[in-house]
Amino acid sequence: MRIALLEDEHEQAQNIQAILADRGHHCDSFPTGQTFLSAVLHRSYDLLILDWQIPDMTGIDVLRSVRAHLNWPIPVVFLTQRDSESDIVQALDAGADDYLAKPARAAELVARINALARRSNPDADKEVLTYGPFEINTQQRTIRLHGEELTLTDKDFDLTLFLFQNQGRLLTRELLLERVWGLARDINTRTVDTHMSRLRRRLGLNPENGFRIKTIYQRGYRLEAIQAPQKHPADHSRTADA
């Protein structure tokens, strides 16, 4: 997973990064609330770890800003020296998913993170996923729209599945290359743009089918659920009245 850590003490940040890297996770660390928020709102992370007491704002303020500005429920863990019941309740009420007291115990921290990752993607083990008129069979690797099977390449299928499983979330080109193509982030990102343009046409991502791929300028893409336009019987009623 890609994890963002808010921790102003350099030694502690390095320790947590080492624990997570040893378990195969990538962790970026930030010492202030402003630098953390700037990264989280402009990049793609799978999970956030917050300290409470930081120089420029509180971890609670950071959490509230994350919940107010992100369009998907990213998992958030508090890791802090504050461990009173009232502190825990306040953090959970503000939108935290879990709460741990420092110092971090490596095995417990990783176990909590893995548990949150599983809960944040409850459809991961399902064979058939349904999103409006789209039906995705993860075993047969097929996608149907209104019951009709679509003709897609293997990469188109992988990209479509990742988009739907992360709808509402900003997905940077670098993240898509990493998760869908398995490539390093310094590869030419035009590959992603080409596939996205093709998917818009092949999947029929339009208001009639309830979804669209929105391009986020200089950042990436986001799959959004939208309401289909309603048909108004106004013309018929006017004809009847006449």
Secondary structure, 3 states (H helix, E strand, C coil): CEEEEECCCHHHHHHHHHHHHHCCCEEEEECCHHHHHHHHHHCCCCEEEECCECCCCEHHHHHHHHHHHCCCCCCEEEEECCCCHHHHHHHHHCCCCEEEECCCCHHHHHHHHHHHHHHHCCCCCCCEEEECCEEEECCCCEEEECCEECCCCHHHHHHHHHHHHCCCCCEEHHHHHHHHHCCCCCCCCHHHHHHHHHHHHHHCCCHHHCEEEEEECCCEEEEEECCCCCCCCHHHHHHHHC
